[in-house]
């Protein structure tokens, strides 16, 4: 049985204050969260929408070291930039604060201390990677090395981006500091852990039995983690930037950012309520009242933290509500490539707002239309232009402009009286009379892409109605009939202003001004008498204008220039790995192999299966994680270099007997290393 709540607390993932917000963040988190918040407000439901900057952790310290400034200067700059960008873009937070605020520091420290005092943590000493030259312990993402699965040379300490394997730093071959290239040693250090293994049983019931309505990607990822068995997770780190661990013997340690950051939702709520007690009441009602619904909007990389780690923290504290839903999106790609903040390959929100002023709703519309709700999706500037021109301008804008211009032309801007309805009028009204119910069902189910499509269908109904009725022709023979046509067209227009309010707030506001709709609510949606006969309308303006070719060309060139710059920078900046002895090199048996066949490995997006003539008289099978860069048939007949004396490895049910050598290109692609001479298979390289 569906539970009914008195109010809703909406949170959106806290962006790192080490760079601007880009369209991937918007599509994955902030636009859907804003749609939902605006919808609830329009319905008159009690809700708050919480945002803020995540200002601790490693990324901000790396940025500070690169720029030669203090970490505080970095977070101040980007917090203000992000906050300003969100405001300009219309993300309607009730509060947008930060994790460096005094309120947050105290609340996070108190949260940790309560759990510590109640014995909810376990204390462990473990050996972790340490850079002796810099004097720092390193986080997983700061460690690189050779992937033990596919042998890609620059896998991260938590994941290989070539074969997709989830890793730990201990598994990497020859790990090194990703920032400096320095070799690493192991050093013992003490930390406090949240014993998630003790939460296994109740989390399984709470998620797998009680929340089967969660999106499949959320449910599936949680199930995978739970099936694998939960383990204690550190809540402290050896860093010099963050919230100091508030106990004796923890000098030089801070709260781990994934313990600290989600508490920011609570501290930001406290700031909001303390500053506006009459409007929002005590902060506790938004986080501790069982009649409050908690909804987290996040990207898929944060699912585990919001569905397993943070709920375990809240449960351990004892008096907080747990999230009722976590509508997580997949990733948005850009022109067929992954968005990369570190490589500046993105459409940055602040730059978009400067370069395409007044086009907030166009971007909101396209990001929602392409929302990666069930799978990764792709943003392209050509699609952006096509959707804006063919849908917003040609359908929605065209209908509204026709209806309002004809009202001015025939009735001097006054809403005409409705006459007797004919069969086509009634058929048209029947098509949109239940628009409110359809939109509600989709919005309540967090299906924002389909909901926006439903709103646009209302514009299509209006566009078809006025085009089919041809009032500009009928006015010559039956002017009374035209009054009914225009009256109904204006009612559809008013419905559009309400239906699109959660999605396109700027254009909806302009449209309401054009039809003098001063007061409105969600309950008005579907009505056919929103604008009364005789109401005077002001002179209209175009609701949308076309995106011209030169605008799109400039944005595409900008991305192409970034790719070229990244290729050159990556080539120049690639660090030399730690020195090895000649004796170690001699241990590698590098040979030439003739590719007899090559095919994709079933159920793998990364792997190709090579059958090589290695000169031994027997075929050799090698699997290589290069499928995204090659069609397998292109490699048949090539002479490739491979390492012949690696121990065989099981990969995707196949035995791989060596490693194909590849080179990392300027743009990050992999190229198989081939020979140009007619060298026989099995020839040694040395």
Secondary structure, 3 states (H helix, E strand, C coil): CCCCCCEEEEEECCEECCCCCEHHHHHHHHHHHHHHHHHHHHCCCEEEEEEEEECCCHHHHHHHHHHCCCHHHHHHHHHHHHHHHHHHHCCCCCEEEECCCHHHHHHHHHHHHHHHHCCCEEEEEEEEEEECCCCEECCHHHEEEECCCCCCCCEECCECCCCCCECCHHHCEEEEECCCCCECEEEEEEEEEECHHHHHHHHHHHHHHCCCCCCHHHHHHHHHHHHHCCCCEECEECCCCCCECCCCCCCCCEECHHHHHHHHHHHHHHHHHHHCHHHHCCCHHHHCCCCEEEEEEEEHHHHHHHHHHHHHHHHHHCCCCCCCECCEECCEEECCECCECCCCECCEHHHHHHHCCCCHHHHHHHHHHCCCCCCCEEECHHHHHHHHHHHHHHHHHHHHHHHHHHHHHHHCCECCCCCCCCHHHHHHHHHHCCHHHHHHHHHHCCCHHHHHHHHHHHHHHHHHHHHHHCHHHHCCCCHHHHHHHHHHHHHHHHHHHHHCCCCCHHHHHHHHHHCCCCCCCHHHCCCCCCCCCCCECCCCCCCCCCCCHHHHHHHHHHHHHHHHHHHHHHHHHCCCCCCCCHHHHHCCCEEEEEEEEEEECCCCCCCEEEEEECCCCCEEEEEECCCCCCCHHHHCCCEEEEECCCCCEEECCEEECCEECEEECCCCCEEECECCCCCCCCCEEC
